[in-house]
Amino acid sequence: MTQMFYQEYPPPTSLKKYIKCFWALEHDYTEEFHTYEHLWADTHTELIFSYGKPYYLKDNDRQNNLPKNFAIFPFKKGLFLYSDGFTGFVAIRFQPWAIHKIINKPVSTLIDKIVGADKLFRENATILSRQLNNKSREEKIKILTDYFLNRIETFESKEIATQRIAQEIILKNGIVSIKNLSEKFGTNSRKIERDFISEIGISAKLFSRIIRFNNARELLAQNPKTPLTAVAYEIGYADQAHFNKNFKELFGITPVAFKQQLLELYKLKAENKPNVVFLQDNPS
């Protein structure tokens, strides 16, 4: 059985405000253990350049192939991607507040969507894709890094208020009220929500909830035996029933079922089965 390759590459310091990381993945999806990718609700946009077999979505047993190069925008729900053979990626994971500065459509219209890269970017993504052909993984990452370093003025040319507020929400693990944010940053709640929808695509309230529950998911991933009452309390919930309900609404699975998946995964790891994290995924 072939081991999956996955690696994240940190961006240069000057790009860290706008790009969370570059990453590369290679895997053969004919393997029995890992046949699809489960993406969780998230606030980031991924720009992906692929090679090998295409990824596809299933809709009522129909196979909907994705473009060779595509962007995955913030999702408010879970998403499953499939492939029928060897697939490779190099990609960019943007900070939530950065993507609206380099695409040609309102980001608010792209939430919960996967869109071909050529339809979105002000400069033709096909040109960049051609530069990546027949290059090693490290060469591809360097090409992508240099590309965005040469265009850093595009990121820096616009407002940063939403960025500062989003960073505060992330710092607080989503446990902060919009009212407190408006007071701290000298603005009002309506403007915060309006700017978030315009620049990130989702409201600040939903942004906070996704951050909060991904923190809960990570706490469980670190230790699946952690009591759910403790996890709920850690992210600001006194009522576990309310926590369970909101967790399922966002991720499409109950916390109890998620814990069971993790325990099964840990068992497979103990048996030396291969494992990797894709985007924000814990394989199921």
C-alpha positions as a Markdown table, in Angstrom:
| # | Residue | x | y | z |
|---|---|---|---|---|
| 1 | Met | 0.0 | 0.0 | 0.0 |
| 2 | Thr | 1.4 | 3.4 | -1.0 |
| 3 | Gln | 1.9 | 6.1 | 1.6 |
| 4 | Met | 0.1 | 9.3 | 0.9 |
| 5 | Phe | 2.3 | 12.5 | 0.6 |
| 6 | Tyr | 1.1 | 15.7 | 2.1 |
| 7 | Gln | 3.2 | 18.7 | 3.1 |
| 8 | Glu | 2.6 | 22.3 | 4.0 |
| 9 | Tyr | 5.0 | 25.1 | 3.2 |
| 10 | Pro | 5.0 | 28.3 | 5.1 |
| 11 | Pro | 4.9 | 31.5 | 3.0 |
| 12 | Pro | 7.6 | 34.2 | 3.2 |
| 13 | Thr | 7.1 | 36.7 | 6.0 |
| 14 | Ser | 5.8 | 39.4 | 3.6 |
| 15 | Leu | 3.0 | 37.1 | 2.5 |
| 16 | Lys | 1.9 | 35.7 | 5.9 |
| 17 | Lys | -0.9 | 38.3 | 6.2 |
| 18 | Tyr | -2.5 | 37.1 | 3.0 |
| 19 | Ile | -1.5 | 33.4 | 2.6 |
| 20 | Lys | -1.7 | 30.9 | 5.4 |
| 21 | Cys | 0.4 | 28.3 | 3.6 |
| 22 | Phe | 1.3 | 26.6 | 0.3 |
| 23 | Trp | 0.7 | 22.8 | 0.3 |
| 24 | Ala | 1.2 | 19.7 | -1.9 |
| 25 | Leu | -0.6 | 16.4 | -1.9 |
| 26 | Glu | -0.2 | 13.1 | -3.8 |
| 27 | His | -2.4 | 10.0 | -3.4 |
| 28 | Asp | -3.7 | 7.0 | -5.2 |
| 29 | Tyr | -7.5 | 6.8 | -4.4 |
| 30 | Thr | -7.8 | 3.3 | -5.6 |
| 31 | Glu | -6.5 | 2.3 | -2.2 |
| 32 | Glu | -9.1 | 0.8 | 0.0 |
| 33 | Phe | -8.2 | 2.7 | 3.2 |
| 34 | His | -8.5 | 6.2 | 1.9 |
| 35 | Thr | -10.9 | 6.7 | -1.1 |
| 36 | Tyr | -12.2 | 10.2 | -0.7 |
| 37 | Glu | -11.5 | 13.5 | 1.1 |
| 38 | His | -13.8 | 15.0 | 3.7 |
| 39 | Leu | -13.5 | 18.8 | 4.0 |
| 40 | Trp | -15.0 | 20.4 | 7.0 |
| 41 | Ala | -16.7 | 23.8 | 7.2 |
| 42 | Asp | -14.0 | 26.4 | 7.0 |
| 43 | Thr | -13.3 | 30.1 | 6.4 |
| 44 | His | -10.3 | 29.8 | 4.0 |
| 45 | Thr | -10.2 | 29.7 | 0.2 |
| 46 | Glu | -7.9 | 27.2 | -1.5 |
| 47 | Leu | -6.5 | 27.7 | -5.0 |
| 48 | Ile | -5.6 | 24.3 | -6.4 |
| 49 | Phe | -3.5 | 23.2 | -9.4 |
| 50 | Ser | -4.0 | 19.5 | -10.0 |
| 51 | Tyr | -2.4 | 16.7 | -12.1 |
| 52 | Gly | -3.3 | 13.1 | -12.6 |
| 53 | Lys | -6.9 | 11.8 | -12.3 |
| 54 | Pro | -9.5 | 14.6 | -11.7 |
| 55 | Tyr | -11.5 | 15.0 | -8.5 |
| 56 | Tyr | -15.3 | 14.9 | -8.7 |
| 57 | Leu | -18.4 | 15.4 | -6.6 |
| 58 | Lys | -21.3 | 13.0 | -6.4 |
| 59 | Asp | -24.8 | 14.2 | -6.7 |
| 60 | Asn | -27.5 | 11.6 | -6.7 |
| 61 | Asp | -24.9 | 9.1 | -7.9 |
| 62 | Arg | -23.9 | 11.3 | -10.8 |
| 63 | Gln | -20.2 | 12.1 | -11.1 |
| 64 | Asn | -19.5 | 15.8 | -11.5 |
| 65 | Asn | -15.8 | 16.3 | -12.5 |
| 66 | Leu | -14.0 | 19.3 | -11.2 |
| 67 | Pro | -11.8 | 21.5 | -13.4 |
| 68 | Lys | -8.1 | 20.7 | -13.5 |
| 69 | Asn | -7.4 | 23.9 | -11.7 |
| 70 | Phe | -10.1 | 25.2 | -9.2 |
| 71 | Ala | -10.8 | 27.2 | -6.1 |
| 72 | Ile | -12.6 | 25.9 | -3.1 |
| 73 | Phe | -14.3 | 28.8 | -1.3 |
| 74 | Pro | -15.4 | 28.9 | 2.3 |
| 75 | Phe | -17.9 | 26.2 | 3.2 |
| 76 | Lys | -20.7 | 26.3 | 5.7 |
| 77 | Lys | -21.1 | 22.5 | 5.6 |
| 78 | Gly | -19.1 | 19.4 | 4.9 |
| 79 | Leu | -17.9 | 18.5 | 1.5 |
| 80 | Phe | -16.7 | 15.2 | 0.0 |
| 81 | Leu | -14.3 | 14.9 | -2.9 |
| 82 | Tyr | -13.6 | 11.7 | -4.8 |
| 83 | Ser | -11.1 | 10.5 | -7.4 |
| 84 | Asp | -10.6 | 7.2 | -9.2 |
| 85 | Gly | -6.8 | 7.0 | -9.3 |
| 86 | Phe | -3.5 | 8.8 | -8.6 |
| 87 | Thr | -4.0 | 12.6 | -8.1 |
| 88 | Gly | -1.6 | 15.3 | -7.2 |
| 89 | Phe | -2.0 | 18.9 | -6.1 |
| 90 | Val | 0.0 | 22.0 | -5.4 |
| 91 | Ala | -2.1 | 24.7 | -3.8 |
| 92 | Ile | -2.4 | 28.0 | -1.9 |
| 93 | Arg | -4.5 | 28.4 | 1.2 |
| 94 | Phe | -5.4 | 32.1 | 1.5 |
| 95 | Gln | -6.2 | 34.0 | 4.6 |
| 96 | Pro | -9.9 | 34.6 | 4.8 |
| 97 | Trp | -9.7 | 38.4 | 4.2 |
| 98 | Ala | -7.3 | 38.2 | 1.2 |
| 99 | Ile | -9.1 | 36.3 | -1.6 |
| 100 | His | -11.6 | 39.1 | -2.5 |
| 101 | Lys | -8.6 | 41.3 | -3.6 |
| 102 | Ile | -7.5 | 39.0 | -6.4 |
| 103 | Ile | -10.7 | 37.6 | -7.9 |
| 104 | Asn | -13.1 | 39.1 | -10.5 |
| 105 | Lys | -16.4 | 38.1 | -8.8 |
| 106 | Pro | -18.0 | 39.1 | -5.4 |
| 107 | Val | -16.8 | 36.6 | -2.9 |
| 108 | Ser | -20.2 | 36.6 | -1.3 |
| 109 | Thr | -21.6 | 34.8 | -4.4 |
| 110 | Leu | -19.0 | 32.0 | -4.1 |
| 111 | Ile | -19.6 | 30.6 | -0.7 |
| 112 | Asp | -20.2 | 26.8 | -0.7 |
| 113 | Lys | -18.9 | 26.7 | -4.2 |
| 114 | Ile | -16.0 | 25.1 | -6.2 |
| 115 | Val | -15.1 | 27.2 | -9.3 |
| 116 | Gly | -12.7 | 26.8 | -12.1 |
| 117 | Ala | -9.6 | 29.0 | -11.6 |
| 118 | Asp | -9.7 | 30.5 | -15.1 |
| 119 | Lys | -13.1 | 32.0 | -14.4 |
| 120 | Leu | -12.1 | 33.8 | -11.3 |
| 121 | Phe | -8.6 | 35.3 | -11.4 |
| 122 | Arg | -7.8 | 38.7 | -13.0 |
| 123 | Glu | -4.7 | 37.2 | -14.6 |
| 124 | Asn | -5.2 | 34.0 | -16.5 |
| 125 | Ala | -4.6 | 31.0 | -14.2 |
| 126 | Thr | -3.8 | 28.9 | -17.3 |
| 127 | Ile | -0.5 | 30.7 | -17.8 |
| 128 | Leu | 0.5 | 29.9 | -14.2 |
| 129 | Ser | -0.6 | 26.3 | -14.7 |
| 130 | Arg | 1.6 | 25.9 | -17.7 |
| 131 | Gln | 4.6 | 27.1 | -15.7 |
| 132 | Leu | 4.0 | 24.3 | -13.2 |
| 133 | Asn | 4.0 | 21.5 | -15.9 |
| 134 | Asn | 6.8 | 18.9 | -15.6 |
| 135 | Lys | 8.3 | 20.6 | -12.4 |
| 136 | Ser | 9.1 | 18.9 | -9.1 |
| 137 | Arg | 7.0 | 19.6 | -6.1 |
| 138 | Glu | 9.5 | 22.0 | -4.6 |
| 139 | Glu | 9.9 | 23.8 | -8.0 |
| 140 | Lys | 6.1 | 24.2 | -8.2 |
| 141 | Ile | 5.9 | 25.7 | -4.7 |
| 142 | Lys | 8.6 | 28.1 | -5.6 |
| 143 | Ile | 6.8 | 29.2 | -8.7 |
| 144 | Leu | 3.6 | 29.8 | -6.8 |
| 145 | Thr | 5.5 | 31.7 | -4.0 |
| 146 | Asp | 7.3 | 33.9 | -6.5 |
| 147 | Tyr | 4.1 | 34.6 | -8.4 |
| 148 | Phe | 2.4 | 36.1 | -5.3 |
| 149 | Leu | 5.5 | 37.8 | -4.1 |
| 150 | Asn | 5.6 | 39.7 | -7.4 |
| 151 | Arg | 1.9 | 40.7 | -6.9 |
| 152 | Ile | 1.9 | 41.6 | -3.2 |
| 153 | Glu | 0.8 | 45.1 | -4.0 |
| 154 | Thr | -2.6 | 43.7 | -5.0 |
| 155 | Phe | -3.1 | 42.4 | -1.5 |
| 156 | Glu | -1.8 | 45.6 | 0.1 |
| 157 | Ser | -3.8 | 48.0 | -2.0 |
| 158 | Lys | -7.1 | 47.8 | 0.0 |
| 159 | Glu | -8.7 | 48.1 | 3.4 |
| 160 | Ile | -7.4 | 46.2 | 6.4 |
| 161 | Ala | -10.1 | 46.8 | 9.0 |
| 162 | Thr | -11.9 | 43.5 | 8.3 |
| 163 | Gln | -8.5 | 41.7 | 8.5 |
| 164 | Arg | -7.8 | 43.1 | 12.0 |
| 165 | Ile | -11.3 | 42.1 | 13.2 |
| 166 | Ala | -11.0 | 38.6 | 11.7 |
| 167 | Gln | -7.6 | 38.2 | 13.3 |
| 168 | Glu | -9.1 | 39.1 | 16.7 |
| 169 | Ile | -11.8 | 36.5 | 16.2 |
| 170 | Ile | -9.2 | 33.9 | 15.4 |
| 171 | Leu | -7.1 | 34.9 | 18.4 |
| 172 | Lys | -10.2 | 34.5 | 20.6 |
| 173 | Asn | -11.1 | 31.1 | 19.0 |
| 174 | Gly | -14.4 | 32.6 | 17.9 |
| 175 | Ile | -15.5 | 33.3 | 21.5 |
| 176 | Val | -16.2 | 37.0 | 21.2 |
| 177 | Ser | -19.3 | 39.0 | 20.5 |
| 178 | Ile | -19.8 | 41.3 | 17.6 |
| 179 | Lys | -20.8 | 44.0 | 20.1 |
| 180 | Asn | -17.5 | 43.8 | 21.8 |
| 181 | Leu | -15.7 | 43.8 | 18.5 |
| 182 | Ser | -17.5 | 47.0 | 17.4 |
| 183 | Glu | -16.5 | 48.7 | 20.7 |
| 184 | Lys | -12.9 | 47.6 | 20.5 |
| 185 | Phe | -12.4 | 48.7 | 16.8 |
| 186 | Gly | -14.5 | 51.9 | 17.0 |
| 187 | Thr | -17.2 | 50.8 | 14.5 |
| 188 | Asn | -20.7 | 49.4 | 14.6 |
| 189 | Ser | -22.1 | 45.9 | 14.3 |
| 190 | Arg | -23.9 | 46.5 | 11.0 |
| 191 | Lys | -20.7 | 47.8 | 9.3 |
| 192 | Ile | -18.7 | 44.8 | 10.6 |
| 193 | Glu | -21.3 | 42.3 | 9.2 |
| 194 | Arg | -21.6 | 44.2 | 5.9 |
| 195 | Asp | -17.8 | 44.3 | 5.5 |
| 196 | Phe | -17.4 | 40.7 | 6.3 |
| 197 | Ile | -19.9 | 39.6 | 3.8 |
| 198 | Ser | -18.3 | 41.9 | 1.1 |
| 199 | Glu | -14.7 | 40.9 | 1.8 |
| 200 | Ile | -14.8 | 37.4 | 3.3 |
| 201 | Gly | -18.2 | 36.2 | 2.0 |
| 202 | Ile | -19.8 | 35.3 | 5.2 |
| 203 | Ser | -21.1 | 37.3 | 8.2 |
| 204 | Ala | -18.8 | 37.9 | 11.2 |
| 205 | Lys | -21.2 | 35.9 | 13.3 |
| 206 | Leu | -20.9 | 32.8 | 11.1 |
| 207 | Phe | -17.2 | 33.4 | 10.8 |
| 208 | Ser | -16.9 | 33.2 | 14.6 |
| 209 | Arg | -19.0 | 30.1 | 14.8 |
| 210 | Ile | -16.9 | 28.2 | 12.2 |
| 211 | Ile | -13.7 | 29.2 | 14.0 |
| 212 | Arg | -15.2 | 28.2 | 17.4 |
| 213 | Phe | -16.4 | 24.8 | 16.2 |
| 214 | Asn | -13.2 | 24.0 | 14.3 |
| 215 | Asn | -11.5 | 24.6 | 17.6 |
| 216 | Ala | -13.8 | 22.1 | 19.2 |
| 217 | Arg | -13.1 | 19.6 | 16.4 |
| 218 | Glu | -9.4 | 20.1 | 16.9 |
| 219 | Leu | -9.7 | 19.5 | 20.6 |
| 220 | Leu | -11.4 | 16.2 | 20.0 |
| 221 | Ala | -8.9 | 15.3 | 17.3 |
| 222 | Gln | -6.0 | 15.8 | 19.8 |
| 223 | Asn | -7.7 | 13.6 | 22.4 |
| 224 | Pro | -10.9 | 11.8 | 21.3 |
| 225 | Lys | -11.4 | 10.6 | 24.9 |
| 226 | Thr | -12.0 | 14.2 | 26.1 |
| 227 | Pro | -15.6 | 14.4 | 27.6 |
| 228 | Leu | -17.9 | 16.4 | 25.3 |
| 229 | Thr | -19.0 | 18.5 | 28.3 |
| 230 | Ala | -15.4 | 19.7 | 28.7 |
| 231 | Val | -15.1 | 20.5 | 25.0 |
| 232 | Ala | -18.5 | 22.4 | 25.0 |
| 233 | Tyr | -17.4 | 24.4 | 28.0 |
| 234 | Glu | -14.0 | 25.2 | 26.4 |
| 235 | Ile | -15.7 | 26.9 | 23.4 |
| 236 | Gly | -18.2 | 28.8 | 25.6 |
| 237 | Tyr | -21.2 | 26.5 | 25.7 |
| 238 | Ala | -22.9 | 25.7 | 29.1 |
| 239 | Asp | -25.6 | 23.6 | 27.4 |
| 240 | Gln | -24.2 | 20.4 | 25.8 |
| 241 | Ala | -27.4 | 19.8 | 23.9 |
| 242 | His | -27.1 | 23.1 | 22.2 |
| 243 | Phe | -23.4 | 22.4 | 21.5 |
| 244 | Asn | -24.3 | 19.0 | 19.9 |
| 245 | Lys | -27.0 | 20.6 | 17.8 |
| 246 | Asn | -24.7 | 23.4 | 16.5 |
| 247 | Phe | -21.9 | 20.9 | 15.9 |
| 248 | Lys | -24.1 | 18.7 | 13.7 |
| 249 | Glu | -25.5 | 21.7 | 11.8 |
| 250 | Leu | -22.0 | 22.9 | 10.8 |
| 251 | Phe | -20.3 | 19.6 | 10.2 |
| 252 | Gly | -23.1 | 17.2 | 9.3 |
| 253 | Ile | -22.1 | 14.8 | 12.1 |
| 254 | Thr | -22.8 | 14.6 | 15.8 |
| 255 | Pro | -19.8 | 15.0 | 18.2 |
| 256 | Val | -20.4 | 11.5 | 19.4 |
| 257 | Ala | -20.1 | 10.1 | 15.9 |
| 258 | Phe | -17.1 | 12.2 | 15.2 |
| 259 | Lys | -15.4 | 10.9 | 18.4 |
| 260 | Gln | -16.1 | 7.4 | 17.2 |
| 261 | Gln | -14.5 | 8.0 | 13.8 |
| 262 | Leu | -11.4 | 9.4 | 15.5 |
| 263 | Leu | -11.1 | 6.4 | 17.8 |
| 264 | Glu | -11.3 | 4.1 | 14.8 |
| 265 | Leu | -8.7 | 6.2 | 13.0 |
| 266 | Tyr | -6.3 | 6.0 | 16.0 |
| 267 | Lys | -6.8 | 2.2 | 15.9 |
| 268 | Leu | -5.8 | 2.1 | 12.3 |
| 269 | Lys | -2.8 | 4.2 | 13.0 |
| 270 | Ala | -1.8 | 1.8 | 15.7 |
| 271 | Glu | -1.9 | -0.9 | 13.0 |
| 272 | Asn | 0.4 | 1.1 | 10.8 |
| 273 | Lys | -2.2 | 2.1 | 8.3 |
| 274 | Pro | -1.4 | 5.2 | 6.3 |
| 275 | Asn | -3.0 | 8.5 | 7.2 |
| 276 | Val | -2.8 | 12.2 | 6.2 |
| 277 | Val | -4.6 | 15.4 | 6.7 |
| 278 | Phe | -6.1 | 17.1 | 3.6 |
| 279 | Leu | -6.9 | 20.8 | 3.9 |
| 280 | Gln | -8.7 | 20.8 | 7.2 |
| 281 | Asp | -9.6 | 17.2 | 7.1 |
| 282 | Asn | -9.4 | 14.2 | 9.4 |
| 283 | Pro | -10.0 | 11.2 | 7.1 |
| 284 | Ser | -13.1 | 9.3 | 7.8 |
